[in-house]
């Protein structure tokens, strides 16, 4: 047997999963332990006879054990975020606006709770390998250009799954509940939830990185939810806003609210330490509006510049005692066993470009908003009014 640089195998992972040593497998397959070691390390390509013996010994198909790397296709995609490509870069993929988009699975983006499986590995296209960082073009609303294109080596040849992927950018934790319920219903559909605050989600939609953007921003001048921001960012592109639900936003506090925090003024008077969200987040905008109503300078509030990136991070900071309060939702407070002081009811909308509405995967996803299974998930979570779920509330 000689080495074949294109031959790949997962012999070791299957063997160890079955609790076999190399010698155990060698005995069952009628080969030497050195043969097993050589195959697992990629130093030797087994003959057809040995390949069949190994598959029989492990109770699987030959294709489960061995594959040729060159059999897996490569596609060209644009990066949703700038990343260095000198190191291995795992990505997930989706087809948006007629092009492949690669979402780097790096840092917190690599996890929801468990680590997210990759669809492929991104490598620089010819002529860009020496560039340490691929930059977005100037301007938030411009489409991606060739400067951030990458080749993606797929880990699976099932392109149908990638074509049937709907990408949602947003910050509402219930999106993941909706996504998982939908996937149970439509096994061929995959929903990719990319965490982003309201403004970042809207920009992702505009740049062709998502099919749907979730947002909850209130405009004090017009008294409208979300629509003024959508008009401003999309700048004439046609979209619809579909309601996911109305949720309660307010202060998360320690159980029993020992500091007696009820209003924005209490934060200063009781010298409470808060935890805040990044610019563009709906809850940060709400905090700023409440402080402005009371004519409280932002930096009079201790912790105003202590920034975290999600509703869960806000809750965790309060639960661990790092902060005395932070703004999030009633459902998040319940999930973390925290006290909740309501301040505002906010409508959470899904913004969808009209050009995506006729796509079958998007239609399948939206159709589930009326299903009892989805409603039950929201109801048991609490803190949501879903009486108008699925209704089109605006068209821009």
ZIQUISUL-V574135 format. One record per run of one state. SS is the DSSP state (~ for helix, > for strand, _ for the rest). FROM is the first residue (numbers start at 0). TO is the last residue. If there is no record, write none. Layout:
BEGIN
SS & FROM & TO
SS & FROM & TO
END
This chain:
BEGIN
_ & 0 & 5
> & 6 & 8
_ & 9 & 9
~ & 10 & 16
_ & 17 & 20
~ & 21 & 28
_ & 29 & 31
~ & 32 & 40
_ & 41 & 46
~ & 47 & 57
_ & 58 & 60
~ & 61 & 64
> & 65 & 67
~ & 68 & 70
_ & 71 & 72
> & 73 & 78
_ & 79 & 87
> & 88 & 95
_ & 96 & 97
> & 98 & 103
_ & 104 & 105
~ & 106 & 109
> & 110 & 110
_ & 111 & 113
> & 114 & 114
_ & 115 & 118
> & 119 & 123
_ & 124 & 144
~ & 145 & 147
> & 148 & 153
_ & 154 & 157
~ & 158 & 162
_ & 163 & 163
> & 164 & 169
_ & 170 & 172
~ & 173 & 184
_ & 185 & 188
> & 189 & 194
_ & 195 & 196
~ & 197 & 205
_ & 206 & 210
> & 211 & 214
_ & 215 & 216
> & 217 & 218
_ & 219 & 222
> & 223 & 224
_ & 225 & 225
~ & 226 & 233
_ & 234 & 237
> & 238 & 252
_ & 253 & 262
~ & 263 & 268
_ & 269 & 272
> & 273 & 276
_ & 277 & 280
~ & 281 & 292
_ & 293 & 296
~ & 297 & 299
_ & 300 & 305
> & 306 & 307
_ & 308 & 309
~ & 310 & 318
_ & 319 & 323
> & 324 & 328
~ & 329 & 335
_ & 336 & 337
> & 338 & 352
~ & 353 & 355
_ & 356 & 358
~ & 359 & 369
_ & 370 & 370
~ & 371 & 380
_ & 381 & 382
> & 383 & 384
_ & 385 & 390
> & 391 & 394
_ & 395 & 395
END
